[in-house]
Amino acid sequence: MNQGLQRFLARIFVSLTLTVISLNAYASCNAVSPTGTPLNQPYTLKIGLQRLTLECDISAPVILSFTRDHITYSQLYTQDLISVEALTGSRKAFFIPQGRHTFYLDLSAQVPTPFAPSVQSVAQYQRFSTVHTLTLSGFVGFCLALTLYVGMLGNSVRNMGFYSYSFYILSAAIFFTLQEGLFNIGFEDLSVLNSVHLHLFFVGVTVFAAVRFLDQLLDLKVLLRQWQRNLLLYLSYIALGLAFLQLPFGFNAAVLVNMGFSVVTLLIMAIVLAAAIYAVVRKVHCSRLVLAGLSIVVLAMLARFTLDNISPFLQRYGLIIGITIEAFIFAIATAKKVKKLDEDRLTAYRKASMDTLCSVMNRSGWEGFAKELVDTHKREGGYLTVLFVDVDNFKRINDKYGHNAGDTVLQVIAKIVTNRCREQDAVGRIGGDEFVILSHCFSEGQSQRLAERIIKGLEGRDVKTANCLVPVSASVGVFITSEPSVKLDTLIQQADANMYKAKERRRRKK
């Protein structure tokens, strides 16, 4: 047992020793030309092609890696000028064997770029690559899901403002994917993916789409004064214009555009934050969610400058995580906004299509609903049942008992009809004392039972008004058809004709 324990402890000691050696293997790996600094210290690359001479004395194999951002060409050579094959990954990476070596690293930068290569053990590099790829892949997948979700919401209300959210999140996802080199896993030799022009283009699109989306979400047209809103929109157009303008020009122009982007973006963020705070004060719908999302992104930006020595992971991925949380919050806000728009639209539709006296549809609303039922009948078959209801001697009721009593009679008739119909039936008042019902039934028997219920409910009865009892009766014309190509006008005409026949029969009986 003691020998087994000793062997176990010995293995742990050897493993720890190798790990420590591996972790410190890059301590003597320096760039001796053009500057004599350790590789883990940032070095600013100049524009164009340049060569770094690396002197390494390492005790275990390591991986030399660096970001491809704004670097269009990179290749490592041995002292004999034999090229070292790069490893596949989001970062440019080369395997360095143990021992003393001299390497030449050729780099071509589009703009002056901070260059801070990382020298890690194989295990460290694999762990870093896995975390990096999973983090970026999760971010991109989440953004795509939100893009589709909010895009469908925007389509449901046919509002271009909500499409802007999809463009905003999609362009942000593409920008971070380009910046972090995720596309390079599949397109190793496509140098345009690391182009400063392409990165700046998606920055401009992201800023523009974000402003357009927030303009719609916060109702800035109503919230702000015209010049304030116009200033914000003009700044977003400037950002988009700069994004397109820098594409055909050289790298110096791209640097100037980048400076312009920084100024414009700061102004836009300041205005948007101020507008969000003002919206919260004015209790604008979803404004608290918008302010929360913007605040998270601002904190994430600050984290890039403050968390380097506290949490390297958050310092590197904090902004991506912040954008992800903001995107999720904005998606919730969008869903709430769309729901409110739907409710407002439904309320407006009801006001425009409802008869306020009888709480049934007016002629316009009824015709719209009835056309939908006719279309359903054409697709699914069955029977259409039309009932035309006319209150007998309604003018005499108004003259004898007063218009208030007449209104009460109409309300009672509407309630009787509505209570005997289904929710999917179209019930409307299309004239002073005329009501019409259209129902799509799946059998003739179902149609006949509906007609019988309504006719029986409208048989002579006394309606209690404020001052008296009013004797009321109504004539009902019924028309039932299974003809698939029947038109709505034909249905109404047939039911109307049958109503007059029913009224004539009632007169003869008297």
Buried (B, 14 or more C-beta within 10 A) or exposed (E): EEEEEEEEEEEEEEEEEBBEBBBEBBEEBBBEEEEEEEBBEEBEBEBEEBEBBBBBBBBBBBBBBBBBBBBBEBBBBEEEEEEBEBBEBBBBBBBBEBEEBEBBBBBBBBBEBEBEBBBBBEEBBEEBBEEBBEBBEEBBEBBBBBBEBBBEBBEEBEBEBBBBBBBBBBBBBBBBBBBBBBBBBEEBEEBEBBBBBBBBBBBBBBBBBBBBBBBBBBBBEEBBEEEBBEBBBEBBEBBBBBBEBBBEEEBEBBBEBBEBBEEBBEBBBEBBBEBBBBBBEEEBBBBBBBBBBBBBBBEBEEBBEEBEEEEEEBBBBBBBBBBBBBBBBBBBBBBBBBEEBEEEEEEEEEEEBBBEEBEBBBBEBBBBBBBEBBEBBEEEEBBBBBBBBBBBEBEEBBEEBBEEBBBBBBBBBBBBBBEBBEEEBBBBBBEEBBBBBBBBBEEBEBBBEBBEBBBEBBEEBEBEBEEEEBEBEBBBBBBBBBEEEBEBEBBBBBBBEBBEEBBEEBEEEE
